[in-house]
Amino acid sequence: MLTDIHPKLPMRDKGITREFYSNQLGFKVFGSAEYEGYLMMEKDQIQIHFFEFKDLKPKQNYGQVYIRTNNIDKFYNSLLERQTEIHPNGKLEVKPWGQKEFSILDPDSNLLTFGQNI
C-alpha cells in the first residue's frame, strides 16, 4: 500500500539549499508554488523536502537520507565534474553489505548517501 517516500530535512537558508541541490546535484524545484520556509526538490524519481530551521547548528544536525541509484559511477563522476565535495569518510567504495556507496554533506550537514546494489 505504500507508494513513495519524501524525506524532510532541515535547512537554514532556502536560497542556499536550492542553489546547492540544483547546481551541485542536478535537482530541480518541484512544483510551481512558492512556500515560505519550505522547499521541494526532485531528480529523476525522488523528491527531498526541506523545512526552514534558522537556528539549526550544522555540527549538531544528524539529518540523513539514503538514495538508491542504478548507475552510481555515472552519477558520482557527474558530481566530481561539478566539483561537488565528497564526504572525507564517504568516498566511492564497495561496502561489506554488498552496496557500492558514497556520501556528501549538504550546506546544513544533512548526510546524503548514494548506493547501488552490486
N, CA and C of each residue as an Amber inpcrd file, in Angstrom:
protein
   354
   0.8030000  -1.2050000   0.0000000   0.0000000   0.0000000   0.0000000
   0.8460000   1.2700000   0.0000000   2.0650000   1.2220000   0.5330000
   2.9240000   2.3990000   0.4990000   3.4680000   2.5790000  -0.9150000
   3.5630000   3.8220000  -1.3660000   3.9880000   4.0430000  -2.7460000
   5.2230000   4.9260000  -2.9000000   5.4410000   5.8720000  -2.0380000
   6.5670000   6.7990000  -2.1720000   7.0300000   7.2310000  -0.7910000
   8.2230000   7.7860000  -0.7620000   8.7130000   8.4220000   0.4500000
   9.4100000   9.7120000   0.0370000   9.1560000  10.7630000   0.7790000
   9.7650000  12.0620000   0.5150000  10.3620000  12.5600000   1.8280000
  11.6440000  12.2780000   2.0530000  12.2510000  12.7090000   3.3170000
  12.2150000  14.2220000   3.4580000  12.0940000  14.6670000   4.7020000
  12.1030000  16.0940000   5.0230000  13.3460000  16.3710000   5.8500000
  14.1590000  17.3010000   5.3610000  15.4080000  17.6450000   6.0180000
  15.3960000  19.1190000   6.4030000  16.1260000  19.4770000   7.4540000
  16.1830000  20.8800000   7.8560000  17.1090000  21.6930000   6.9540000
  16.7710000  22.9670000   6.8110000  17.6230000  23.9060000   6.0640000
  17.6160000  25.2330000   6.8040000  18.7320000  25.9200000   6.7670000
  18.8020000  27.2490000   7.3770000  18.3990000  28.3350000   6.4010000
  18.7680000  28.1700000   5.1280000  18.5440000  29.2140000   4.1250000
  18.0380000  28.5660000   2.8420000  16.8370000  28.8900000   2.4810000
  16.1890000  28.2800000   1.3070000  16.9740000  28.5200000   0.0150000
  17.4810000  29.7180000  -0.1740000  18.2280000  30.0420000  -1.3870000
  19.5050000  29.2350000  -1.5060000  20.2280000  29.1010000  -0.4130000
  21.4670000  28.3240000  -0.4180000  21.1700000  26.8570000  -0.6810000
  20.1180000  26.3380000  -0.0450000  19.7450000  24.9310000  -0.2490000
  19.3400000  24.6920000  -1.6960000  18.4980000  25.5600000  -2.2360000
  18.0540000  25.4170000  -3.6300000  19.2530000  25.4570000  -4.5780000
  20.1620000  26.3790000  -4.3630000  21.3320000  26.5070000  -5.2320000
  22.2170000  25.2630000  -5.1510000  22.4650000  24.7580000  -3.9510000
  23.3090000  23.5790000  -3.7950000  22.7040000  22.3700000  -4.4990000
  21.4480000  22.0880000  -4.2360000  20.8240000  20.9080000  -4.8320000
  20.6750000  21.0520000  -6.3430000  20.4650000  22.2650000  -6.8230000
  20.3680000  22.4900000  -8.2720000  21.7360000  22.3930000  -8.9430000
  22.6690000  23.1940000  -8.4590000  23.9640000  23.3120000  -9.1370000
  24.9060000  22.1520000  -8.8650000  24.9120000  21.6180000  -7.6690000
  25.8510000  20.5610000  -7.3170000  25.3140000  19.1570000  -7.5970000
  23.9920000  18.9660000  -7.4370000  23.4360000  17.6230000  -7.5450000
  22.5010000  17.4280000  -8.7340000  22.1520000  18.5060000  -9.4280000
  21.3030000  18.3840000 -10.6080000  19.8200000  18.2320000 -10.3240000
  19.3820000  18.6220000  -9.1260000  17.9550000  18.5830000  -8.7900000
  17.2550000  19.8050000  -9.3810000  15.9420000  19.7240000  -9.4650000
  15.1010000  20.8450000  -9.8910000  14.0450000  21.0900000  -8.8240000
  13.5810000  22.3200000  -8.7640000  12.4870000  22.6380000  -7.8400000
  11.2520000  21.8840000  -8.2870000  10.5640000  21.2580000  -7.3500000
   9.3350000  20.5370000  -7.6500000   8.1500000  21.4740000  -7.4910000
   7.2760000  21.4890000  -8.4830000   6.0700000  22.3030000  -8.4280000
   6.3330000  23.7540000  -8.7830000   5.2690000  24.4830000  -8.9140000
   5.3900000  25.8880000  -9.2980000   5.0470000  26.8390000  -8.1550000
   4.4760000  26.3230000  -7.0810000   4.1070000  27.1780000  -5.9560000
   5.3240000  27.4510000  -5.0830000   5.3690000  28.6290000  -4.5360000
   6.4450000  29.0480000  -3.6360000   5.8790000  29.0850000  -2.2240000
   6.4740000  28.3070000  -1.3230000   6.0110000  28.2470000   0.0590000
   7.0620000  28.8470000   0.9800000   6.6410000  29.7210000   1.8400000
   7.5650000  30.3280000   2.7870000   8.1040000  29.2620000   3.7350000
   9.4250000  29.1840000   3.8220000  10.0490000  28.2600000   4.7580000
   9.9880000  26.8040000   4.3580000   9.6380000  26.5160000   3.1020000
   9.5340000  25.1230000   2.6680000  10.0120000  25.0230000   1.2260000
  10.7110000  23.9350000   0.9140000  11.2650000  23.7400000  -0.4190000
  11.1430000  22.2710000  -0.7940000  10.7750000  22.0160000  -2.0370000
  10.6930000  20.6560000  -2.5600000  11.5830000  20.5690000  -3.7930000
  12.5120000  19.6060000  -3.7840000  13.4330000  19.4130000  -4.8980000
  13.2740000  17.9860000  -5.4070000  13.4880000  17.8040000  -6.7220000
  13.3720000  16.4630000  -7.2860000  14.4510000  16.2130000  -8.3250000
  14.7820000  14.9440000  -8.4800000  15.6900000  14.4800000  -9.5270000
  15.2420000  13.0690000  -9.8640000  15.0170000  12.8340000 -11.1280000
  14.5550000  11.5250000 -11.5950000  13.2980000  11.1310000 -10.8190000
  13.3340000  10.0420000 -10.0800000  12.1270000   9.5490000  -9.4040000
  12.0730000   9.8770000  -7.9130000  12.9570000  10.7530000  -7.4320000
  12.9360000  11.0430000  -5.9950000  12.6840000  12.5230000  -5.7250000
  12.1540000  12.7690000  -4.5610000  11.9610000  14.1260000  -4.0520000
  12.5660000  14.1990000  -2.6580000  13.1200000  15.3530000  -2.3530000
  13.5310000  15.6710000  -0.9820000  12.8580000  16.9800000  -0.6350000
  12.2270000  17.0110000   0.5210000  11.5780000  18.2210000   1.0130000
  12.4370000  18.8210000   2.1180000  12.3760000  20.1270000   2.2480000
  13.1620000  20.8470000   3.2450000  12.2620000  21.8030000   4.0070000
  12.4720000  21.8650000   5.3000000  11.7500000  22.8220000   6.1390000
  12.7600000  23.7820000   6.7580000  12.3390000  25.0230000   6.8820000
  13.2250000  26.0490000   7.4180000  13.4520000  25.8400000   8.9130000
  14.7210000  25.8870000   9.3000000  15.1300000  25.7810000  10.6960000
  16.3200000  26.7180000  10.8570000  16.0170000  28.0070000  11.0020000
  17.0500000  29.0450000  11.0030000  18.0750000  28.8690000  12.1230000
  17.6730000  28.2830000  13.2430000  18.5830000  28.1220000  14.3760000
  19.3670000  26.8130000  14.3350000  19.2680000  26.0870000  13.2490000
  19.9850000  24.8260000  13.1140000  21.4860000  25.0480000  13.2660000
  22.1070000  24.2310000  14.0520000  23.5590000  24.2410000  14.1800000
  24.0780000  23.0360000  13.3860000  24.6940000  23.2830000  12.2140000
  25.0910000  22.1750000  11.3360000  25.9060000  21.0840000  12.0280000
  26.7590000  21.4440000  12.9640000  27.5730000  20.4360000  13.6640000
  26.7150000  19.5370000  14.5510000  25.4710000  19.9580000  14.8170000
  24.5680000  19.1650000  15.6570000  23.4340000  18.5470000  14.8410000
  23.5360000  18.6190000  13.5280000  22.4860000  18.0850000  12.6590000
  22.8100000  16.6410000  12.2900000  21.8510000  15.7710000  12.5140000
  22.0290000  14.3600000  12.1790000  21.0580000  13.9150000  11.0880000
  20.5540000  14.8710000  10.2810000  19.6720000  14.5270000   9.1730000
  20.4140000  13.6580000   8.1660000  19.7730000  12.5580000   7.7600000
  20.3960000  11.6360000   6.8100000  19.3440000  11.0470000   5.8870000
  19.7690000  10.7600000   4.6760000  18.8950000  10.0570000   3.7360000
  19.7770000   9.1620000   2.8620000  19.2570000   7.9700000   2.5650000
  19.9520000   7.0070000   1.7000000  19.1890000   6.9660000   0.3780000
  19.8980000   7.2240000  -0.7050000  19.2770000   7.3070000  -2.0220000
  19.8710000   6.2290000  -2.9180000  19.0190000   5.3810000  -3.4330000
  19.4770000   4.3180000  -4.3370000  19.5700000   4.8560000  -5.7700000
  20.5430000   4.3200000  -6.4870000  20.7390000   4.6890000  -7.8830000
  21.0130000   3.4220000  -8.6980000  20.7920000   3.4980000 -10.0000000
  21.0870000   2.3430000 -10.8450000  22.3320000   2.5660000 -11.7030000
  23.0250000   3.7080000 -11.4950000  24.2730000   3.9710000 -12.2100000
  25.1400000   4.8820000 -11.3470000  25.6500000   4.3170000 -10.2690000
  26.3700000   5.1220000  -9.2800000  27.6520000   5.7180000  -9.8470000
  28.3410000   4.9780000 -10.7160000  29.5860000   5.5170000 -11.2800000
  29.3360000   6.7700000 -12.1050000  28.3110000   6.7380000 -12.9390000
  27.9810000   7.9030000 -13.7660000  27.5780000   9.0860000 -12.8940000
  26.7410000   8.8340000 -11.8810000  26.3030000   9.9290000 -11.0040000
  27.4840000  10.4880000 -10.2150000  28.3140000   9.6220000  -9.6820000
  29.4990000  10.0400000  -8.9280000  30.3980000  10.9210000  -9.7950000
  30.6600000  10.4770000 -11.0140000  31.5130000  11.2600000 -11.9170000
  30.8860000  12.5940000 -12.2790000  29.5520000  12.6360000 -12.4050000
  28.8910000  13.9160000 -12.6970000  29.0790000  14.8920000 -11.5370000
  29.0840000  14.3790000 -10.3150000  29.3140000  15.2590000  -9.1630000
  30.7550000  15.7470000  -9.1360000  31.6830000  14.8760000  -9.4420000
  33.0830000  15.3020000  -9.4950000  33.2820000  16.3830000 -10.5520000
  32.6090000  16.2460000 -11.6990000  32.6990000  17.2680000 -12.7540000
  32.1670000  18.6050000 -12.2640000  31.1630000  18.5730000 -11.4030000
  30.6020000  19.8070000 -10.8340000  31.3960000  20.2880000  -9.6270000
  32.4530000  19.5810000  -9.2980000  33.3050000  19.8830000  -8.1540000
  32.5340000  19.8330000  -6.8340000  31.5990000  18.8890000  -6.7590000
  30.8630000  18.6530000  -5.5260000  31.7940000  17.9400000  -4.5560000
  31.8570000  18.4350000  -3.3400000  32.7490000  17.8510000  -2.3420000
  32.1740000  16.5380000  -1.8140000  32.9600000  15.4930000  -1.9190000
  32.5950000  14.1830000  -1.3860000  32.9900000  14.1580000   0.0830000
  32.1590000  13.5430000   0.9240000  32.4570000  13.4560000   2.3540000
  33.8110000  12.7650000   2.5390000  34.6750000  13.2970000   3.4130000
  36.0030000  12.6930000   3.5910000  35.9580000  11.2160000   4.0020000
  34.9150000  10.8130000   4.7020000  34.7690000   9.4120000   5.1000000
  33.7700000   8.6760000   4.2150000  33.3900000   9.2790000   3.0840000
  32.3460000   8.7030000   2.2460000  32.7340000   8.5270000   0.8020000
  33.9910000   8.2150000   0.5480000  34.4220000   8.0350000  -0.8430000
  33.7020000   6.8460000  -1.4730000  33.6640000   6.8200000  -2.7790000
  33.0060000   5.7400000  -3.5160000  33.7540000   4.4350000  -3.2760000
  33.0380000   3.4550000  -2.7270000  33.6430000   2.1580000  -2.4780000
  32.5690000   1.0970000  -2.3010000  32.9890000  -0.1400000  -2.4530000
  32.1020000  -1.2690000  -2.2290000  32.1170000  -1.5890000  -0.7370000
  30.9400000  -1.6730000  -0.1540000  30.7950000  -1.9350000   1.2770000
  30.5990000  -3.4320000   1.5230000  30.9000000  -3.8950000   2.7320000
  30.7420000  -5.3190000   3.0460000  29.3080000  -5.8240000   2.8960000
  28.3380000  -4.9300000   2.9350000  26.9300000  -5.3370000   2.8280000
  26.4350000  -5.3870000   1.3870000  27.3680000  -5.3380000   0.4170000
  27.0090000  -5.5600000  -0.9820000  26.5020000  -4.3300000  -1.7080000
  26.8350000  -3.1580000  -1.2160000  26.4480000  -1.9100000  -1.8710000
  27.6980000  -1.1490000  -2.2830000  27.6260000  -0.4790000  -3.4130000
  28.6530000   0.4860000  -3.8020000  28.0840000   1.8400000  -3.4250000
  28.8000000   2.5870000  -2.5850000  28.2440000   3.8020000  -1.9900000
  29.2550000   4.9410000  -1.9550000  28.7010000   6.1550000  -1.8160000
  29.4730000   7.3340000  -1.4440000  28.5360000   8.3020000  -0.7420000
  29.1250000   9.2820000  -0.0570000  28.3180000  10.2260000   0.7230000
  28.8120000  11.6520000   0.5270000  27.8750000  12.5800000   0.6920000
  28.1940000  14.0080000   0.6990000  27.4140000  14.6620000   1.8350000
  27.8480000  15.8570000   2.2030000  27.1070000  16.6880000   3.1520000
  26.5810000  17.8940000   2.4040000  25.3290000  18.2620000   2.6700000
  24.8060000  19.4900000   2.0800000  25.2140000  20.6740000   2.9660000
  24.8530000  21.9000000   2.6190000  25.2960000  23.0700000   3.3850000
  24.8480000  23.0740000   4.8560000  23.8430000  22.2710000   5.1900000
  23.3630000  22.2120000   6.5710000  23.7960000  20.9370000   7.2780000
  24.7440000  20.2240000   6.6910000  25.2900000  18.9670000   7.2150000
  24.2910000  17.8210000   7.2190000  23.3030000  17.8660000   6.3360000
  22.4810000  16.6810000   6.1020000  23.3450000  15.7160000   5.3050000
  23.4300000  14.4680000   5.7600000  24.2370000  13.4590000   5.0920000
  23.4130000  12.7580000   4.0220000  23.8990000  12.8130000   2.7840000
  23.2580000  12.1190000   1.6730000  24.1790000  10.9830000   1.2540000
  23.6950000   9.7650000   1.3750000  24.4460000   8.5950000   0.9410000
  23.7530000   8.0150000  -0.2840000  24.5320000   7.7870000  -1.3300000
  24.0290000   7.2260000  -2.5810000  24.5780000   5.8150000  -2.6890000
  23.7010000   4.8610000  -3.0470000  24.1460000   3.4860000  -3.1110000
  23.5140000   2.7130000  -4.2580000  24.2200000   1.6770000  -4.6780000
  23.7520000   0.7820000  -5.7360000  24.0980000  -0.6420000  -5.3530000
  23.1520000  -1.5600000  -5.5780000  23.4230000  -2.9860000  -5.3900000
  24.5010000  -3.4180000  -6.3700000  25.3870000  -4.2920000  -5.9060000
  26.4070000  -4.8240000  -6.8260000  26.2340000  -6.3280000  -6.9730000
